[in-house]
Amino acid sequence: MSLIADDIVRFSSVLKIAYNLLTGREYLKRKKFREKKKLISVALPFSDLVYGFPDLVPVFPIRTHTFKMHKYLTYLGSASNIFGWKNVANFLGYIKNMGIGDVSKIIDEIIDNVIDTVNDKYNEMYDIGVENGIPTDFCYGIKILYGMHVTKGKNYDANLNYTIRCSAWNKYLESLKTINNSPKQIWIDIPPRNVGNALELLIENIYDGIRELEKVSGNSYDRNILRNHFQVGNEIRKVYKTILYEISTSDFYPCNPATFSEILVILNNSFQDYNSNAIRYRDNMNSLLYEMKERVRKKIGMDVSNMPKILFTPMFGGWEPKTHEIIYELGGRVLYADWDLLLTLEEIPIKTKTDPVEAYASYLMNITTNGIGCDNDKLTDSYLRIAKKLNVDGLIFNQVFGCHSVSNCFTMLKEKIRRELEIPSIALTFNRIGENIEQVKTRLGAFMEMFRSFK
């Protein structure tokens, strides 16, 4: 049983977020067939516009798949309807503390299954993407998304596609048209840089996308509904950043560092569509932050003051999930902050913009211009910005096979890190989850030895 599983059972908010992530299929089926809502496929944190329509539901496509979810996780969901998630988590924690044989073992299997099941599904989608002819030189993230659409694309009423810096990503979006029973493709083109009338063009492109969403919905876009959602979304972003920059940089964690890294992974996955219910997700995020702060206040957790902080990035295109467990065993703690690196955790400026579409356009333009950037210089500056904000002791750069927009910037990044931060850095290559684990352990062992030598 992993240390991660032992800790996660004690967070009712994490159980709720993970449960909503993994039981998305049943939730979405109910929305589509009983409530007659339309499902809109989204990827990366670009779901906000869909929330402007009360009868549209954004969905990160992995959540329409069936997971090999332990049957007892379903029972936990049923129990929560009666007793509440907090009482369920308290009961699980009590069982773990008592060490009651077979029951305790079942709980271990439930939580380990929650942790592993998404990664197993990603690899399954990777294989399906390859088998269905996705070009081999595309990255892991694109291959798994293609696999998701091959298997479940017919369930969506539309795909909402945003063009970004990555040319392979934009080619992938075009390839969705070739899939049998492909849903309606709605495009919003984001200009690559904020020059000339780029912002005005983006505003018009968003309105074009809204008009297409209106055709899918059958109802008109409501600017007040969208504005209200942006307020909810901004609350979520604020909590997310508080977890990143207050909790993760502190000397005392509310759990062991491997668990904390896993929580950041769950947030990374679920933030893309807010588990298809932004208000519920906001409430769960607030509960998570409250639970963390209460545990820290009561000194329930772990002193991590002597454990170096390691920023691992990027992970959104695919990464080896065992990394944070390996680093923890070697005496470090791993932080994942991709969504803030890309500036998707910045607030949508509805306080300064009357028109919510103009506010959203400014938000997207900021992501393009200053987050992922339009060139490697801007992109590497984003890595430095996050490393400084987190005050990390080292950086692991994830070079994803087939990534031609991000992975080729490490040489420039390494020089900037050496010159401006003076911290160790290393690059790891990644192709598929579970490959070359022993090689990863060897590389990380040598990397972490630098911190022991420094002491």
C-alpha positions, 0 to 999 in steps of 0.5 A, spaced: 500 500 500 502 506 498 504 512 502 499 516 498 493 512 499 494 512 506 494 519 506 488 521 501 483 517 505 483 522 510 481 528 505 474 528 504 475 534 499 480 530 495 475 524 495 470 528 492 474 531 486 477 524 485 470 521 485 467 526 480 473 525 476 472 518 475 464 517 475 464 522 470 461 517 465 454 516 469 454 524 471 454 526 463 450 520 461 444 523 466 446 530 463 445 528 456 439 523 456 435 525 462 436 532 462 437 533 455 443 537 455 449 538 450 456 535 451 461 539 449 468 536 448 474 541 451 481 540 452 486 544 456 483 549 461 479 552 455 472 550 458 469 557 461 466 559 454 461 553 454 459 555 461 455 561 458 450 556 456 446 553 461 444 547 457 451 546 455 456 541 459 463 542 458 467 535 458 474 533 458 474 527 454 477 522 458 471 523 463 466 519 458 470 513 458 469 507 463 474 506 468 476 500 472 474 503 478 474 498 484 466 497 486 467 499 493 469 506 490 462 506 487 459 504 494 463 510 497 459 515 493 453 512 495 455 512 502 456 519 501 449 521 499 447 518 506 452 520 511 456 526 507 463 525 504 466 528 511 464 522 515 466 517 510 473 520 510 473 520 517 470 513 517 476 511 512 481 514 517 479 511 523 479 504 519 486 505 517 488 508 524 485 501 527 489 497 522 483 492 521 486 487 517 481 485 511 477 492 511 484 496 511 486 492 505 480 494 501 481 501 503 488 501 500 486 497 494 480 503 493 485 509 493 490 505 489 485 504 484 483 511 484 490 513 483 492 508 478 486 508 473 487 514 470 494 513 468 492 506 465 486 509 461 491 514 458 496 508 456 489 505 453 488 511 449 495 512 447 495 505 444 488 506 440 490 513 437 497 509 434 492 503 432 488 508 428 493 512 424 495 518 428 502 520 426 508 517 430 511 524 431 505 527 435 506 527 442 503 523 447 498 528 449 495 528 442 495 521 441 491 520 447 486 525 446 485 522 439 484 515 442 479 519 446 475 521 440 476 515 436 472 511 442 467 516 444 467 522 440 460 520 437 457 522 444 459 529 444 455 534 440 461 539 439 468 539 440 470 546 442 477 547 439 482 553 440 488 554 436 495 555 440 502 556 439 503 548 437 503 547 430 502 539 431 496 541 436 492 545 430 494 539 426 491 534 431 484 539 431 484 538 424 484 531 424 478 530 428 474 531 422 476 525 419 474 521 425 467 517 423 461 520 426 465 526 428 461 531 432 461 539 430 467 542 430 467 549 433 474 553 432 476 559 436 483 562 433 487 565 438 492 570 434 499 568 436 501 574 439 498 581 441 500 586 435 496 590 431 489 589 432 490 582 434 485 583 440 480 585 436 480 579 432 480 575 437 474 578 440 470 577 433 473 570 433 470 568 440 463 571 438 464 567 432 465 561 436 459 563 441 454 563 435 456 556 433 455 554 440 448 557 440 446 553 434 448 547 438 444 549 444 438 552 440 438 558 445 442 565 445 448 566 449 447 570 456 452 574 458 450 575 465 450 567 466 457 567 463 460 573 467 457 569 473 461 563 471 467 567 470 467 570 478 466 562 480 472 560 475 476 566 478 475 563 485 477 557 483 483 560 480 485 563 487 484 557 491 489 553 486 494 559 486 493 559 494 495 551 494 501 552 490 504 558 493 502 558 500 501 550 502 506 547 497 512 552 499 511 551 506 515 547 511 510 543 514 505 539 509 498 537 511 500 530 508 506 527 505 510 530 499 508 524 495 500 525 497 501 532 496 504 531 489 498 526 487 493 532 489 496 537 484 496 531 479 488 530 480 487 538 480 491 538 474 486 533 470 480 536 473 481 543 472 480 542 465 473 542 465 472 543 473 469 536 473 463 539 468 460 543 474 464 549 476 460 551 482 461 544 485 468 544 483 469 551 487 466 548 493 470 542 493 476 546 492 474 551 498 474 545 502 480 542 500 484 548 502 480 549 508 482 541 510 489 543 508 490 549 513 486 546 518 491 540 518 497 544 518 494 548 524 493 542 528 500 540 526 497 534 522 502 532 517 509 532 515 515 537 516 518 538 510 523 543 511 529 539 509 526 536 503 528 540 497 523 543 492 523 540 485 519 543 480 517 538 474 515 541 468 511 540 463 507 535 464 500 537 460 503 533 454 504 527 458 509 525 463 511 519 468 507 519 474 512 515 478 517 521 478 514 524 484 514 517 488 521 516 486 523 523 488 520 523 495 523 516 496 530 520 495 528 525 500 525 531 495 518 534 494 515 535 487 511 541 485 507 541 478 505 548 476 503 547 469 497 551 469 500 557 472 506 556 467 501 557 462 498 563 465 491 559 465 490 561 473 490 568 472 484 571 473 479 573 467 479 581 468 471 581 469 472 587 474 475 591 469 471 589 462 464 590 461 463 585 456 465 578 458 467 576 452 472 582 451 475 580 458 475 573 456 479 575 450 484 579 454 485 573 458 486 568 452 491 573 449 495 574 456 496 566 455 498 566 448 503 572 449 506 571 456 504 564 458 506 559 453 509 564 449 510 565 441 517 563 441 522 559 446 525 566 449 518 567 452 516 560 454 523 559 458 521 566 461 515 562 463 519 557 467 523 562 470 517 566 473 514 559 476 521 557 479 522 564 482 515 564 485 516 557 488 523 558 490 525 551 488 531 548 489 531 544 482 528 543 476 526 537 472 524 538 464 520 533 461 522 532 454 516 529 451 517 525 444 514 528 438 513 535 442 516 540 437 514 546 440 516 545 447 521 540 448 526 543 444 527 549 448 531 546 454 538 548 452 536 555 452 532 554 459 538 550 462 543 556 460 537 561 463 537 557 470 544 557 470 545 564 469 539 567 473 537 561 478 544 558 480 540 551 481 541 544 478 536 542 472 536 536 468 532 533 462 528 527 462 525 524 456 518 521 456 514 517 450 509 513 454 507 512 461 511 506 465 516 505 460 524 506 462 522 506 469 529 504 472 532 509 467 528 514 470 530 512 477 537 512 475 537 519 472 533 522 478 538 518 483 544 522 480 540 528 480 538 528 487 545 526 489 547 533 488 543 536 494 545 531 498 552 533 496 551 540 497 549 539 505 
